[in-house]
Amino acid sequence: MENRLEVEDLSHAYPGRRALDNVSFSVSCGEIFGLLGPNGSGKTTLFRILSTSMPVTSGIVRILGHDLATEVKTIRSLLGVVFQHPGLDSKLTVVENLRHQGHLYGLAGKTLRHRISELLERFGVADRARERVEILSGGLQRRVEIAKALLHSPRVLLLDEPTSGLDITARQQLNTYLDMLAQTEGILVLMTTHLLEDAETCDRVGILDAGRLVALGAPDALKAEVGGDAIFIESTHSDTLATAIMEKFGVSTVLTDGGLRLECESGHEFVRDVVAAFPDEIQAVRFGKPTLADVFMKLTGNPLV
């Protein structure tokens, strides 16, 4: 328990809406855990509770052995939090932002200077230390945000949509830094995301839908449960085509916006046969190995958007 974040039967309701419905999972130190889900799935509510911005109203949350309902002050000292919206003062320099953060946690003098220098060097922004935050790129600002969150040496790092607004290169660099933190320092990293690319880099993923945890496991293990190839068929007559495919091939399909989705072995052979059988009804076909979006579709019947 002292090396884990544990969530047991966590629920939360707003007037007329249940945001979390008996969610349970655990994360160990040294692990990168992703909470994946569309808007409205409950990710934001769960993040706010874990970051102590909202109280626990039903269920249990323990962070490194401490009860979130009764030991908030102790838990806050263990957390580093990076919110989706920037928390840096754009008019201050990088060093000034970190210095003020350090003062909030009682750091000062040589200890604070050394810690700032160490983190800026680690995240590749030491050469920008005296520049104002407003002139940095989005990727560099994100690095500074994480350095700021790690200044007081937390054991748990919580990130809300950390790569939102970043280009592909900046996202890849950030995920590399997070992996380094988990592997070399044993920090527990938990992130919320709606991006498949981010979720794929996590050690394990919890998939949320309408406040429920519908899947939990390593990305590859979850995708393996889908089975075969994932195929999407675009058609203007999806209803009748679904019936025709079932009658001819014995394969069930799921209706989606603009077409049909199905799973089968030897997808390339099925694509050839189905196009030959229904050339006038099919506008386009895509197929490939399952993704986490396919896992979500299979479990919920809805696209991950």
C-alpha positions in Angstrom: 0.0 0.0 0.0 2.9 2.4 0.7 4.0 2.1 -2.9 0.7 2.3 -4.7 -2.2 4.5 -5.6 -5.4 2.6 -4.8 -9.0 3.5 -5.9 -11.8 1.4 -4.6 -15.5 1.7 -5.6 -15.1 5.5 -6.2 -18.3 7.2 -7.3 -19.2 10.8 -7.7 -22.4 12.5 -8.8 -23.4 15.9 -10.0 -27.0 17.1 -10.0 -28.7 14.9 -12.5 -25.6 13.1 -13.6 -23.4 10.3 -12.3 -19.8 11.2 -13.3 -18.0 8.2 -11.7 -19.7 4.8 -11.1 -17.8 2.4 -8.7 -14.4 2.9 -10.3 -11.6 0.6 -8.9 -8.0 0.3 -9.9 -4.4 0.5 -8.5 -1.1 1.9 -9.8 2.3 1.0 -8.5 5.4 3.3 -8.2 7.6 3.1 -11.3 4.5 2.6 -13.5 3.0 4.9 -16.1 -0.8 4.5 -16.0 -3.2 6.1 -18.5 -6.8 7.0 -18.1 -8.3 6.9 -21.6 -11.8 8.1 -22.6 -13.8 10.6 -24.6 -15.1 13.9 -23.2 -17.7 13.2 -20.5 -16.2 9.8 -19.6 -15.3 10.9 -16.1 -11.6 11.5 -16.6 -11.7 15.1 -15.4 -13.7 14.3 -12.3 -11.4 11.5 -11.4 -8.3 13.7 -11.9 -9.7 16.4 -9.7 -10.3 14.0 -6.9 -6.9 12.4 -7.1 -5.2 15.9 -7.2 -7.2 16.9 -4.1 -9.2 19.6 -5.9 -12.4 17.7 -5.1 -13.3 15.7 -2.0 -14.0 11.9 -2.0 -17.8 11.6 -1.6 -18.2 7.8 -2.1 -15.5 5.1 -2.1 -11.9 5.0 -1.0 -8.7 6.5 -2.4 -5.3 5.7 -0.8 -2.2 7.3 -2.1 1.0 5.7 -0.9 -0.8 4.3 2.1 -2.6 7.6 3.0 -6.4 8.0 3.0 -7.4 10.9 0.7 -10.5 11.5 2.7 -8.6 12.2 6.0 -5.0 12.9 5.1 -5.2 15.6 2.4 -2.4 17.7 3.7 0.1 14.8 3.8 -1.0 13.6 0.3 -0.5 17.0 -1.2 3.2 17.0 -0.3 3.6 13.7 -2.2 2.0 14.9 -5.4 3.3 16.8 -8.4 0.4 18.0 -10.6 0.4 19.2 -14.1 -3.1 20.5 -15.2 -4.2 20.7 -18.8 -4.3 24.5 -18.8 -0.9 26.2 -18.4 0.0 27.0 -14.8 3.1 29.1 -15.6 3.3 32.9 -15.4 4.1 33.8 -19.0 5.6 37.2 -18.0 8.2 35.6 -15.7 11.3 33.8 -16.8 11.7 30.0 -16.5 13.9 30.3 -13.4 11.5 32.8 -11.8 8.6 30.5 -12.2 10.4 27.6 -10.6 11.8 29.8 -7.8 8.4 30.9 -6.8 7.1 27.3 -6.8 10.0 26.3 -4.6 9.2 29.0 -2.1 5.7 27.6 -1.8 7.1 24.3 -0.7 9.6 25.8 1.8 12.7 25.5 -0.5 15.2 28.2 -0.6 18.9 29.1 -1.0 21.5 26.7 -2.3 19.1 23.7 -2.1 16.5 25.4 -4.3 19.1 26.7 -6.8 20.6 23.2 -7.1 17.2 21.6 -7.6 16.2 24.1 -10.3 19.5 23.7 -12.1 19.2 19.9 -12.0 15.6 19.8 -13.4 16.2 22.3 -16.1 19.2 20.4 -17.3 17.3 17.1 -17.2 14.5 18.5 -19.3 16.7 20.2 -21.8 15.7 23.8 -21.0 18.8 25.0 -19.0 19.8 27.2 -22.0 16.4 29.0 -21.8 16.4 29.5 -18.0 16.6 33.3 -18.3 14.0 33.7 -21.0 10.3 34.6 -20.4 7.9 31.7 -20.6 5.8 33.5 -23.2 8.4 33.2 -25.9 8.9 29.4 -25.5 7.2 26.9 -27.7 4.4 24.8 -26.4 6.6 21.7 -26.0 9.2 23.7 -24.0 6.5 25.2 -21.8 5.3 21.7 -21.1 8.8 20.6 -20.0 9.0 23.6 -17.7 5.6 22.7 -16.3 6.7 19.2 -15.4 10.0 20.5 -13.9 7.9 22.8 -11.8 5.7 19.9 -10.6 8.8 17.8 -9.7 10.6 20.6 -7.8 9.7 19.3 -4.4 10.6 15.7 -5.3 7.1 14.2 -5.3 6.6 10.5 -5.5 3.4 10.7 -7.6 3.1 12.8 -10.8 -0.4 13.5 -12.1 -0.9 14.9 -15.6 -4.1 16.0 -17.2 -4.0 15.7 -21.0 -0.2 16.5 -20.9 0.4 16.5 -24.7 -2.7 18.5 -25.6 -1.8 21.1 -28.2 1.7 19.7 -28.8 3.1 18.5 -32.2 4.1 14.9 -32.8 7.8 15.5 -32.0 7.0 17.3 -28.7 4.6 14.6 -27.7 7.2 11.9 -28.3 9.9 13.8 -26.3 7.5 14.3 -23.4 6.6 10.6 -23.3 10.3 9.8 -23.3 10.8 12.1 -20.3 7.9 10.5 -18.4 9.3 7.0 -19.1 12.7 8.1 -17.7 11.0 9.4 -14.5 9.2 6.2 -13.9 12.1 3.9 -14.7 15.0 5.7 -13.1 13.3 7.4 -10.1 10.4 5.0 -9.5 7.9 7.9 -9.7 4.3 6.8 -10.1 2.9 8.6 -13.2 -0.8 8.8 -13.9 -2.1 10.7 -16.9 -5.5 11.4 -18.4 -5.7 11.4 -22.2 -8.1 11.1 -25.1 -5.2 10.5 -27.5 -4.4 6.9 -28.6 -0.7 7.8 -29.1 -0.3 8.7 -25.5 -2.2 5.7 -24.2 -0.1 3.4 -26.3 3.0 4.5 -24.4 1.6 3.7 -21.0 2.4 0.5 -19.1 -1.3 0.0 -18.4 -4.4 1.7 -19.4 -7.8 2.1 -17.8 -10.6 2.9 -20.3 -13.5 5.0 -19.0 -16.9 5.4 -20.5 -19.8 7.3 -18.9 -18.2 7.1 -15.5 -17.5 3.3 -15.6 -14.1 1.6 -16.0 -14.8 -0.7 -18.9 -11.3 -2.1 -19.5 -8.0 -2.3 -17.6 -4.7 -3.7 -18.7 -1.6 -3.3 -20.9 -2.3 -1.8 -24.3 -1.2 -4.9 -26.2 -3.2 -7.2 -24.0 -6.3 -5.2 -24.5 -5.9 -5.1 -28.2 -5.3 -8.8 -28.3 -8.8 -9.3 -26.9 -10.3 -7.7 -29.9 -9.1 -10.6 -32.1 -8.2 -10.6 -35.8 -8.2 -7.5 -38.0 -10.4 -4.5 -37.5 -12.2 -3.5 -40.7 -14.2 -0.4 -41.4 -16.5 -0.2 -44.4 -17.9 3.1 -45.7 -21.4 2.8 -47.2 -24.4 5.0 -47.8 -26.6 1.9 -47.1 -25.1 0.6 -43.9 -28.3 -1.0 -42.5 -29.0 -3.1 -45.6 -25.3 -3.9 -46.2 -24.9 -5.1 -42.6 -27.8 -7.6 -43.1 -26.3 -8.7 -46.4 -22.9 -9.3 -45.0 -24.3 -11.4 -42.1 -26.3 -13.5 -44.6 -23.5 -14.1 -47.0 -20.4 -14.3 -44.7 -22.0 -15.0 -41.2 -20.1 -12.0 -39.8 -21.8 -9.5 -37.5 -21.1 -5.8 -37.8 -21.5 -2.7 -35.7 -23.1 0.4 -37.2 -21.0 3.6 -36.9 -21.2 7.1 -38.3 -20.8 6.6 -42.0 -20.4 2.9 -42.2 -19.8 -0.5 -40.5 -17.2 -1.9 -38.3 -16.3 -5.6 -37.8 -13.5 -7.9 -36.8 -12.3 -11.0 -38.5 -9.2 -13.1 -39.2 -7.4 -12.7 -42.5 -8.8 -9.2 -43.0 -7.1 -8.8 -46.4 -9.0 -11.9 -47.7 -12.3 -10.7 -46.3 -11.9 -7.2 -47.8 -11.3 -8.8 -51.2 -14.4 -11.0 -50.9 -16.7 -8.4 -49.5 -15.8 -5.8 -52.2 -16.3 -8.4 -54.9 -19.7 -9.3 -53.4 -21.1 -5.8 -52.9 -19.2 -3.4 -55.3 -22.1 -1.0 -55.6 -22.8 -0.7 -51.9 -19.2 -0.1 -50.7 -17.5 3.3 -51.1 -14.3 2.5 -49.2 -12.7 -0.1 -46.9 -10.0 0.3 -44.3 -8.4 -2.5 -42.3 -5.5 -3.1 -39.9 -4.5 -4.4 -36.6 -6.8 -3.4 -33.7 -6.1 -0.2 -31.8 -7.4 1.0 -28.4 -10.1 2.8 -30.3 -11.3 -0.6 -31.5 -11.2 -1.9 -27.9 -13.4 1.0 -26.9 -15.8 0.4 -29.8 -16.1 -3.3 -29.0 -16.8 -2.7 -25.3 -19.2 0.2 -25.7 -20.5 0.2 -29.2 -19.5 3.8 -29.6 -16.5 5.5 -31.3 -13.8 7.0 -29.1 -14.1 10.7 -29.9 
